[in-house]
């Protein structure tokens, strides 16, 4: 199971890195994977937030919305096809 860290803790780790502490030192001292620390640094320094939704580009957000819309339309289309079959039999 993935370990959860508080936002304050993540901010402290990012602050330590931004003030010159190396990834290797942070990994050794706190037992956090370098890749996890790097993700925190990129997200927080990029947008001031650790939330992935706050760190998506406009294109990524649009793509997610379009995929949702396509799924909705496919579902509606399937329902209409079933209704047409039922009505066609009567």
C-alpha positions in Angstrom: 0.0 0.0 0.0 1.3 3.4 -0.9 2.4 5.6 1.9 0.6 9.0 2.3 2.4 12.2 3.2 0.8 15.4 4.4 1.0 18.5 2.3 3.1 20.2 5.0 5.6 17.4 4.9 5.9 17.5 1.1 6.4 21.3 1.3 9.2 20.8 3.8 10.9 18.3 1.5 10.6 20.6 -1.5 11.9 23.5 0.6 14.9 21.5 1.7 15.7 20.6 -2.0 15.2 24.2 -3.1 17.6 25.3 -0.5 20.4 23.0 -1.7 19.8 19.5 -0.2 20.4 16.8 -2.8 17.9 14.2 -3.8 20.3 11.5 -2.5 20.5 13.1 0.9 16.7 13.5 1.1 16.2 9.9 0.0 18.7 8.7 2.6 17.4 10.8 5.5 13.7 10.3 4.9 13.5 7.0 3.0 11.5 8.6 0.2 12.1 7.5 -3.4 14.0 10.0 -5.5 11.3 9.7 -8.2 8.6 10.7 -5.6 10.6 13.7 -4.4 11.2 14.7 -8.0 7.5 14.6 -8.7 6.7 16.7 -5.7 9.4 19.3 -6.7 8.1 19.5 -10.3 4.5 19.8 -9.2 5.0 22.3 -6.4 7.5 24.5 -8.1 5.4 24.5 -11.3 2.0 25.4 -9.8 2.3 25.8 -6.1 0.2 22.6 -5.6 0.8 18.9 -5.3 -2.6 18.1 -6.8 -2.2 16.5 -10.3 -5.4 18.4 -11.5 -3.7 21.7 -10.8 -0.6 20.6 -12.8 -2.2 19.6 -16.1 -1.9 21.6 -19.2 -4.9 23.1 -20.9 -4.5 20.5 -23.7 -4.5 17.6 -21.1 -7.6 19.0 -19.4 -9.4 19.3 -22.8 -8.4 15.8 -23.8 -9.9 14.4 -20.6 -13.1 16.3 -21.1 -13.3 15.1 -24.7 -12.8 11.5 -23.8 -15.6 11.8 -21.2 -17.9 13.3 -23.8 -17.1 10.5 -26.3 -17.9 7.9 -23.7 -21.2 9.6 -22.9 -22.1 9.9 -26.6 -21.2 6.2 -27.2 -23.5 5.2 -24.3 -26.4 7.3 -25.6 -25.9 5.8 -29.1 -26.0 2.3 -27.7 -29.3 3.1 -25.9 -30.8 4.6 -29.0 -29.8 1.5 -31.0 -31.5 -0.8 -28.5 -34.6 1.4 -28.5 -34.8 1.3 -32.3 -34.5 -2.5 -32.2 -37.3 -2.8 -29.6 -39.6 -0.4 -31.5 -38.8 -2.0 -34.8 -40.1 -5.4 -33.5 -43.5 -4.0 -32.6 
